[in-house]
Amino acid sequence: MTKSGTNEFHGDAFEFVRNDLFNATSYFATVDPKTGKRVHSSLKRNQYGGTLGGPIVRNRLFFFGGYRGTPTRSDPVDTQAFVPTPAMLTGDFTKVAALRTISPVDGTSTGFVNNRIDPVLFSPVALNIVKRLPKAQDDTGLVTYGTPNRTDEKQIIGKADWQVNPSHSVMGRILFTNFKQPQPYSLSPDNILAVSKTDRNEWAYSYAIGDTWLVSPTTVVSGRLATNFTHIRRQGPQFFDMAEVGVKGLYTGYVPKFAQLNVNPSATGATTGGFRLGDGTQNRANSTNFTTALNLDVSMTRGTHQFGLGGSVAYWDFNSHGNVFSAGSFSVTGSHTGFRACGFSDWPDEHIRAGNAELKPNQEEVLRSLHDRFMESESTVDPQLRSTLGAGSPGYSEVRHSPKL
């Protein structure tokens, strides 16, 4: 539902502001080593816009339009992860809980004696990844960091109404929306833990035309033609792929410079005490959705009876291309050693290879058509009794296609 213009010009403007400078610093915020104070959040959110409506031709042609913009900026500093410490890299794990000497998974030696291990036993793949991680901030491997957030939302709406004559009117409406968000990693390239989100650019367009004709005081004919189009583009962060750090037999051509690694996930897949790099749903993807529909109906009143009949046809075309599983997915749980901090010592080469499960991109095309016809009748027998009858004839067809790549 969109307002219409009138014979007078009317408009308004608005602005809403939210700023974390008015709030207290989070207890879990990271501490600035230079000042020794906790870093304050920097959330800034503005929502502004306005509307304007009025006559183009008095009594005949009117317009109404509106705009809304919502930029959001924040640099939160309360995300926690655990990475290997310098002591761990030398084989010294004495600052963490006691680790197993025998693996409960396969009964083999884990290499640990009194929470120490020969660094020669570390996986080259793990060492290559550790070189790219931020430095630990304490003896447990804790890293507190922020994921920069920059989003811009825009919405534009416009409507025109034409009063052809007292019994005939025509309207047209347009609506544009856009959502943009750059990759956090592009805003914080020195912290690879920020590769958790994609670059997003999403557009939606909507157009509608309507015609209403008052044939007589008891008969109204109306029609609506509407079209909607959405385009969603997501570009995953570019950092490294698992083949680049030494995993053998892994094809990375579909999504080069991207990896999915979850160190110490829980039973539900959430990272509970380690770190996470990448995510299948945050990888490169594109989708488009086109719909159009035409509706026609007639309403007639005869005495105490009201009759209605009409029909509609609709067409839907959806195309998507994603890479949820194209990079392979790797998990390190600490099940061999019991190390619940970052699972670093559970990375022998054979376990890494066992996680290799790359798949082709997921692509789908769907074509759908719908049509419907209806008739209805409503009669008022007396002020306390009303009868309604109706009948419809809906139809539906769909074609799905998943191309082989």
Order of alpha helices (4+ residues) and beta strands (2+ residues): beta-beta-beta-beta-alpha-alpha-beta-beta-beta-alpha-beta-beta-beta-beta-beta-beta-beta-alpha-beta-beta-beta
